[in-house]
């Protein structure tokens, strides 16, 4: 069984017992979170497509940890002007484990 769910403004294809990195969620480690914006549910060849969401469908997950992604370097330069600027950024992610999909 799999589902396409909207989590923090992004769409993810999830299945049960699969880990997933999403943008940082406001939940503590070990807590359960549920997502009710399920756009599609597939189960052994039968597919339910929502308009825009599947009614009564819900995905529950457990927050495993909060981590930071790899550093992304941003380099700006204007040629012949002596202007150089280096900036870096690390995105915050939340690792979740999908526990159940109900449709």
C-alpha positions in Angstrom: 0.0 0.0 0.0 1.3 3.4 -0.9 0.0 7.0 -0.8 0.9 10.4 -2.1 0.6 12.9 0.7 1.2 16.6 1.1 3.6 17.3 3.9 4.8 20.8 4.7 3.9 22.0 1.2 5.6 19.2 -0.7 4.2 16.0 -2.1 5.8 12.7 -1.2 5.1 9.1 -2.2 5.1 7.1 1.0 4.6 3.5 2.0 4.4 1.8 5.4 7.6 1.4 7.4 9.6 3.7 5.2 11.8 6.5 6.5 11.5 9.9 5.0 13.2 13.3 5.3 10.8 16.3 5.2 11.2 20.0 6.0 11.4 20.7 9.7 8.1 19.9 11.6 7.0 21.4 14.9 7.0 18.1 16.8 9.4 16.6 19.4 11.3 13.4 18.8 9.3 10.3 19.5 5.9 12.0 18.9 3.4 10.8 16.4 2.2 13.1 13.7 -0.7 12.6 11.3 -1.2 14.0 7.8 -4.7 14.2 6.3 -4.0 15.8 3.0 -3.7 12.5 1.1 -4.0 13.0 -2.6 -3.8 9.4 -3.8 -4.0 5.9 -2.3 -2.9 2.8 -4.1 -3.5 -0.7 -2.8 -2.7 -3.8 -4.9 -3.7 -2.3 -8.2 -6.7 -0.4 -7.1 -6.2 3.4 -6.9 -8.3 6.1 -5.2 -7.6 9.6 -6.5 -8.9 12.5 -4.5 -10.4 15.7 -5.8 -8.3 17.3 -4.3 -7.9 14.9 -1.3 -9.2 11.4 -0.6 -11.9 11.7 2.1 -11.2 9.7 5.2 -7.6 8.9 4.3 -4.9 9.6 6.8 -1.2 8.9 7.2 0.4 8.6 10.6 4.2 8.8 11.2 6.6 8.9 14.1 9.3 11.6 14.4 12.7 9.9 14.6 15.1 12.9 14.7 15.8 16.4 13.6 18.8 16.8 11.4 20.5 19.3 9.2 21.2 18.7 5.5 24.5 19.2 3.6 26.0 22.6 3.3 25.1 24.5 0.2 27.6 27.2 -0.8 26.4 30.3 -2.6 29.1 32.3 -4.4 28.5 35.6 -6.0 31.0 37.5 -8.1 31.1 40.5 -10.5 33.9 40.3 -12.9 36.5 43.1 -13.1 34.9 44.9 -10.1 36.6 43.1 -7.2 33.3 41.9 -5.7 33.1 38.4 -4.3 30.8 37.1 -1.7 30.6 33.6 -0.2 27.6 32.5 1.7 26.5 29.1 3.1 23.2 27.5 4.2 22.2 24.2 5.9 18.5 23.2 5.6 16.8 21.8 8.7 15.0 18.5 8.1 12.9 16.1 10.2 13.4 12.3 9.7 10.1 10.5 10.1 9.0 6.8 9.8 5.7 6.1 8.2 3.7 3.8 10.5 0.3 3.4 8.9 -1.9 4.4 5.9 -5.6 4.3 6.4 -8.0 4.9 3.5 
